[in-house]
Amino acid sequence: MGTFYNIFVALFSSIGAFLFGYDSGIISSVITMTHYIDHFGDDPNIKGAIVSTFNGGCFIGAAGAGWTNDKYGRKRTIQIGALFAMWGCAMQAGASNVATLIVGRVIAGIAIGILSMTVPLYNTEVAPPKIRGFLVGLNQQMLGIGFIVANWVGYGSQFIKSDTSWRLPLGLQILPAGLLFVGIHFLPNSPRWLLEVGQDDEALAVVQQLHGGDQVSAHKEYTQMYDVIKAELSIRSRRLSDLWATRAMTHRTFVAVGVQVFCQFTGINVINYYGPAIYNSLGIVGGKALLVQGIYGAVGPIANLFFIVFILDRVGRKKPLMFGAASFVVTFSILAAILANDPVDDPTSSISAQRAGIAMIFLTSIFFSLSFGPVSWVLASEVRGHTFYACGYTKAVQVFPTSTRSMGTSVATCSNWAFNTLLSQVAPLGIQKDGWRFYMLFVVLNFVDLIAIAIFFPETKGKTLEEMNEVFGDAIVKESPPAGVDEKQKYSHSEEEKSVEQKQV
């Protein structure tokens, strides 16, 4: 039951990622529909604003979610995000002018910002280390499924001969948001958050439930959680500066923020948001562009599922990221060369070259799903700061400051959305005015990513969250327990674990 239950929890909570994928896919279809253009116009600046204000809302949501996660827990924060999603989607579906549509996009963006920060955090904290990559990687899988659904809903909706063609696909987002709002209530709380707020017995029960019948592993993980978190409570700091107060913390923060920013440098969201416009530059126009976008949306999730099931928890995190960055250098170089040498408005342009350009876009989606797509969520969730307590307690206040998981996640996710907002605003202008030169930007960015990952990124595969300090080189100093922490209570869990092991033997 343990593994099956873990998968169910990860899948259901990742409805939040489904909403992100659906919105990314549906807006690229909606802004090309005839009735939408008749209603709101075809100004690329307005299109950029509609996309980028959503991403700006995501930044706001991710920034505020750190506080709500600490105060109300992961489940309640996810419910807050789902509530904002229903509100924003209702405004978009009923919009009669650009201002209302943009406000709805901002509110929906706040929802996705909350969910994009909280869902991976929640999944990371409830997942056993051995399959954490797979479970957190389901976040990207659900995002991809949302993208597929959105593309095909958008393709079908274009044939509706009224404003319903764009109102319906925007309004459908309310259904999964409502399901998440109700259903998340019945899933377990994060055991780490329960320990932070003093609900120790419930935390132990959750860990036992998540481990199924393997009570030895359950007690082992609970003991380690208990030792670390209870000791941290006496020295906890919420200062943002703690994220770069020491070399080890700076390294950790650089990796967490870097993997999220590098994810945007892949250019994948430019394709997701403005795919039909890119296909237009390759000679695919009208309904055919939406059809190709629908097919494009399907290849990524298939590759992602294969990767998280068979590869991610075996090869680790660093190698796939390096592979992805190198691959994007190649695909964008070829795409730029095709657009430079065979522009669509040139009567001598080669149809074969244009098809090759579409193939490069498809390969970009596949390579993203084999690298940054799932790994960015997993790695950013793994590297958040914790003080490590081994066979005693460290004098953490003097060796290095402690940061909370939620604060680190919030900063990393905000960085993602900041660059997402920037690129989504400039992309339509870049595609329209700069042509092939715009794609050379991603060749350069991904080359820089490759070097940075090779030099600075560590491997975090298979480590518990409490072991990440060893990976990043934090100092470990054996000390007596902090004031207020019962040493006997600390070791009582270890004795209980030994008892369970003896009974099973």
Secondary structure, DSSP 8 states (H G I E B T S, - for coil): -HHHHHHHHHHHHTHHHHHHHHHHHHHHHHTT-HHHHHHH---HHHHHHHHHHHHHHHHHHHHHHHHHHHHHHHHHHHHHHHHHHHHHHHHHHT--SHHHHHHHHHHHHHHHHHHHHHHHHHHHHHS-GGGHHHHHHHHHHHHHHHHHHHHHHHHHHTT-SSTHHHHHHHHTTHHHHHHHHHHGGGS---HHHHHHTT-HHHHHHHHHHHTTT-HHHHHHHHHHHHHHHHHHTTT----GGGGGSSHHHHHHHHHHHHHHHHHHHT-HHHHHHHHHHHHHHTT--THHHHHHHHHHHHHHHHHHHHHHHHTHHHH-SHHHHHHHHHHHHHHHHHHHHHHHHS-TT-TT--HHHHHHHHHHHHHHHHHHHTTHHHHHHHHHHH--------SSB--HHHH-----HHHHHHHHHHHHHHHHHHHHHHHHHIIIIITHHHHHHHHHHHHHHHHHHHHH----TT--GGGHHHHHT-----B---TT--HHHHHHHHHHHHHHHHHH-
